[in-house]
């Protein structure tokens, strides 16, 4: 099989997969597009200087997009993103907008060191902004984006790191965990390794009931920090790395969470020992707490694969969703638009985002940009009026 035949076969498989994934669940005749963007407020790579030092020491920061490109957002990152979103309007003259899923706290490295790694201390992300170069004015920009309908915060979790496992690594003097710590990072990946991801980012994985109960308490605490910072309750939640135990949902329901953002599969640690199950979800599915799952069916993540034609694959997935009368719920993580470590990452991907948005509004002039909770409310309204059409 030659190169072009392989390419065509790949596109056929991708198209077929998008069809299959869109069959079950809630439907609508409206052309709805929701951009869901994770990881806002969380730390990752502190600076280009740290990146170069880690890379020179042989740590795998070059091989992981999240370590290579991602960082706490700067005012410049947000200004340039908002410039792009402002330039594209939907059928109702509303600008394109991101549902921005925020992590509430980051490690307080100074306090953790001062207590000789005996316990974990966190700080809210506003404090992280204030001590990060280029990020001091970020929250003012965020508030402006909210008021202009460009940025809609929702709840992503108390922490993006499994701090119980991280503290254990620090307390047992794991060399690599301490090297990462000294650079203001969370990690324990050895040099010259080729991991698929930082193993500590699945913050809601656990090994025992004690860890799970702590996570449950912190999930509630994080939702209250969200309300204190933004002045309103988050109506949706997305677990880091799509990994959570279903009992977390009931805890969050008591805090006003009505919608669960999700991939097609939930990676669920099961009590008592955290063994993993995979649960499939579909759009509009309800759990025992009455919360509605909003399942992502499109991915625009150009920072993760420089060889993919992201405009073509994203449009293909949107077209498949619309064919099956589904909204396009697009996953697009923060790292795609960050330029603190590699400015060309931000420039290239913002250019692609603008091309994508303009193509969407040209190809589907009746498109509507929505937030996650606006879509959730639309589905809930259909449930209340018995107007839900679903195949499961």
Helices and strands as residue ranges (DSSP letters): H 3-21, E 25-26, E 31-40, H 48-56, H 65-69, H 75-86, E 98-103, E 105-107, H 109-114, E 122-124, H 125-131, H 138-147, E 151-157, H 163-171, H 175-182, H 209-230, E 236-238, G 240-242, H 247-253, E 259-262, E 265-270, E 275-280, E 292-295, E 298-299, G 302-304, H 310-323, E 328-331, G 334-337, H 343-363, E 367-370, H 372-384, E 390-391
